Amino acid sequence: MSNQEIIKKFYTSFSNGNVNSMLECYHKDVVFQDAVFGKLKGERAFKMWEMLLSQKKEDTKISFDSVEATNENGKANWVADYVYGDKKRKVINKVSANFKFKDGKIIEHIDTFNLWKWTRQALGTTGILIGWTPFMKNKIQLTTNKKLDTFIEAQH
């Protein structure tokens, strides 16, 4: 399978809610990074996708395009369209993904998106006022990693 096909398999599986097929694309030592979770390595990155897909709703839509890859690197754009939180706020998050490959799998996956735009959609007024601050970014990462810890502990 080419690196471009690996990226397409990853996002097609994500869109279909198939976590096992997604994780087949990841190297066991993968490093994932984004503004919401920070840096996750190996098993924690695997568990993050399991947690996210376990919460996926019927109306969540994942789409992707602009997939490119060489022997070492790849990239894609993807969009998550979903409803967030108790207040059911509509979020459309446009993400740029960059990849590195090793042994025919993704060894590094870095997602980049506008966190302030995300917080404005997901958190409303709070996001508008302080969603751009390092304080809010740290608070989001602490909260999401605590949720991930709870998810992992519940599986044992």
PEHUVEN-V53883 format. One record per residue. RES is the residue in one letter. OMEGA is omega as a letter, one per 20 degrees, with the letter a starting at -180 (none if undefined). D_FIRST is the distance of its C-alpha to the first C-alpha in Angstrom with 1 decimal. Layout:
RES | OMEGA | D_FIRST
RES | OMEGA | D_FIRST
This chain:
M | r | 0.0
S | r | 3.8
N | r | 6.6
Q | r | 8.2
E | r | 6.0
I | r | 6.6
I | r | 10.1
K | r | 10.6
K | a | 9.8
F | a | 12.2
Y | r | 14.9
T | r | 14.7
S | r | 15.2
F | r | 17.9
S | a | 19.6
N | r | 19.8
G | a | 21.0
N | a | 18.5
V | a | 18.7
N | r | 17.0
S | r | 13.7
M | a | 14.1
L | r | 14.9
E | a | 11.9
C | a | 10.2
Y | r | 13.2
H | a | 14.2
K | r | 17.5
D | a | 19.4
V | r | 18.2
V | r | 20.9
F | r | 21.3
Q | r | 24.2
D | a | 26.1
A | a | 29.8
V | a | 30.3
F | a | 29.0
G | a | 29.2
K | r | 27.0
L | a | 25.4
K | r | 23.8
G | a | 21.7
E | r | 23.3
R | r | 25.2
A | r | 22.2
F | a | 20.8
K | r | 24.3
M | r | 24.7
W | r | 22.0
E | a | 23.5
M | a | 26.9
L | a | 26.0
L | r | 24.4
S | a | 27.4
Q | a | 29.6
K | a | 27.7
K | r | 30.2
E | a | 30.0
D | r | 30.8
T | r | 28.1
K | r | 25.6
I | r | 22.4
S | a | 21.1
F | r | 18.8
D | r | 18.4
S | r | 18.1
V | r | 14.5
E | r | 14.0
A | r | 11.9
T | r | 12.5
N | a | 11.4
E | a | 13.9
N | r | 14.6
G | r | 13.8
K | r | 16.1
A | r | 16.9
N | r | 20.2
W | a | 20.9
V | r | 24.1
A | a | 25.5
D | a | 28.6
Y | r | 30.6
V | a | 34.1
Y | r | 35.0
G | a | 37.7
D | a | 41.0
K | r | 42.2
K | r | 39.1
R | r | 38.5
K | r | 36.0
V | r | 33.2
I | a | 30.7
N | r | 28.6
K | a | 26.7
V | r | 24.2
S | a | 22.3
A | r | 19.3
N | a | 18.3
F | r | 15.5
K | a | 15.0
F | r | 12.2
K | r | 12.8
D | r | 11.2
G | r | 7.6
K | r | 9.5
I | r | 12.1
I | r | 15.3
E | a | 17.5
H | r | 18.0
I | r | 21.2
D | r | 22.5
T | r | 25.6
F | a | 28.0
N | a | 31.8
L | r | 33.2
W | r | 36.7
K | r | 35.5
W | a | 33.8
T | r | 37.0
R | a | 39.1
Q | a | 37.3
A | a | 36.8
L | r | 40.1
G | a | 42.5
T | r | 45.6
T | r | 44.6
G | r | 41.3
I | a | 43.3
L | a | 45.8
I | a | 43.9
G | a | 40.1
W | a | 39.7
T | r | 41.4
P | r | 40.0
F | a | 42.0
M | r | 40.1
K | r | 36.7
N | r | 37.8
K | r | 39.3
I | a | 36.1
Q | r | 34.0
L | a | 36.7
T | a | 36.7
T | r | 33.0
N | r | 32.6
K | r | 35.7
K | r | 34.1
L | r | 31.0
D | r | 33.3
T | r | 35.1
F | a | 32.0
I | r | 30.9
E | a | 34.5
A | a | 34.8
Q | a | 31.9
H | none | 33.8
